[in-house]
Structure formats: structure tokens, C-alpha cells
Amino acid sequence: MRANLLILVASLALLFTGCGQDRHSDGVILSGQVSFDGMPVPAGIIKFEPDASRGGKGQAVYTRIYDGEYLNSKPVSQGAHIVTISGYDGTSEVNESEGFESKLTTPIFNPFSKAILVESSQPSQSFDVPASAR
């Protein structure tokens, strides 16, 4: 009886600790500001895609930009990435037939890409899209 209880407790401990491994131990939750020509981007999407040509690994992570700020809900793998930023004016548009409101209506610049390095020591990454991206 005591042996069964010990096995059950050990099994539960392994289950809750994940066998000592953290699935996201190499990932970083990134946050920061996004501006266009010095002004906050009202709305947009920011994508972090591993740059395989520079040794980057993992999956692409997307998140929304609100009032010039973003906060990833999924960890971004450490290493070389290409960040791509799409910015919109943030005006509301209601799609009556679909029944939803969109704040990503009119692009304010062409998608902008930049090579970056994601490191756990730098969880804050801010970007200023240059006026030339218009």
C-alpha cells in the first residue's frame, strides 16, 4: 500500500514538473513600442520569424500592435529572426455581413522587415519604421 502511494506521488510530481523540462526554456516573451516615422503605430501586426539563413530555429510568432505597443503571448525562440511589421491607421470598420469590427483597415506603410537577434537578456524590443517604408 505504501509503495503504491509513493509511486502515485512520484508520478504526480513528474506530471506537474514536466519531467524537469520547460517547453519554453529557450523562448522569450517580447514587448515594446512600435512607431512609424517617430509616431506610435495605431494598430498593426508584428511577426517574429526565425531566420534559418543565420541559424534561427523555432516557429513564427505573431502578435497585434495596439496604440504603438505590443506584448507577445507566446514565447519567441532565441536567436536570429526577421521581424516584419504591418501598420494600419486603426480606424474602425464594421463588416455587417460578418458581424465583426476591424481596426486594421488602411495601411499606413508597406510591410517593413528587419533582421534582429532575440536574447533572453533583452525582452524589450522596440522598432521605429522609417518614413521610407511609405
SVG drawing of the C-alpha trace seen along z (x, -y; Angstrom):
<svg xmlns="http://www.w3.org/2000/svg" viewBox="-25 -61 49 63">
<polyline fill="none" stroke="black" stroke-width="0.4" points="0.0,0.0 2.8,-2.4 4.7,-1.6 1.6,-2.3 1.2,-5.7 4.8,-6.5 4.6,-5.7 1.4,-7.8 3.1,-10.8 6.2,-10.5 4.1,-10.2 2.1,-13.3 5.3,-15.2 6.7,-14.3 3.4,-15.3 3.4,-18.7 7.0,-19.5 7.1,-18.2 9.9,-15.8 12.2,-18.7 12.0,-20.3 10.4,-23.6 9.0,-23.6 9.7,-27.3 13.0,-27.5 14.7,-28.9 11.8,-31.3 11.4,-35.0 8.1,-36.9 8.9,-40.1 7.3,-43.5 8.0,-47.0 6.9,-50.0 6.4,-50.3 6.5,-53.7 6.4,-55.0 8.5,-58.0 8.6,-58.7 4.9,-58.4 3.2,-55.4 1.6,-52.9 -2.1,-53.0 -2.8,-49.3 -0.9,-46.5 0.7,-43.1 4.2,-42.2 5.7,-38.9 8.9,-37.3 10.1,-34.6 13.3,-32.6 15.9,-33.4 17.2,-30.0 19.9,-31.5 21.5,-32.8 20.8,-29.8 17.4,-30.8 15.1,-28.0 11.6,-27.6 8.2,-28.8 7.0,-32.2 5.1,-34.2 2.6,-36.9 1.0,-39.5 -1.1,-42.6 0.1,-46.2 -2.2,-48.5 -1.6,-52.2 2.1,-51.8 2.8,-48.8 2.9,-45.0 3.2,-42.2 3.7,-38.6 1.5,-36.0 3.7,-33.2 7.5,-33.0 9.8,-33.8 12.7,-31.4 16.1,-32.9 18.4,-33.5 18.3,-35.2 14.9,-36.4 13.3,-38.6 10.7,-40.9 8.0,-42.1 5.8,-45.0 2.5,-45.9 0.9,-49.1 -2.7,-50.4 -4.5,-53.7 -6.7,-51.9 -10.0,-53.3 -13.0,-51.1 -14.8,-49.4 -17.9,-47.2 -18.5,-44.3 -22.3,-44.0 -22.5,-40.7 -19.8,-39.0 -20.9,-40.8 -17.4,-42.0 -15.5,-45.2 -12.0,-45.6 -9.4,-48.2 -6.9,-47.1 -8.3,-49.0 -6.0,-51.3 -2.2,-50.5 0.0,-53.5 3.2,-52.0 4.4,-49.0 5.3,-45.9 8.7,-46.6 11.2,-43.9 14.4,-43.9 16.9,-41.3 17.1,-41.1 18.6,-38.9 16.3,-37.7 18.0,-37.1 16.6,-36.4 18.6,-39.4 16.7,-41.8 12.9,-41.0 12.1,-44.6 12.5,-45.2 11.2,-48.5 11.1,-49.4 10.8,-52.6 9.7,-52.0 11.3,-54.7 9.3,-57.1 10.9,-55.5 8.6,-52.5 5.6,-54.5"/>
</svg>
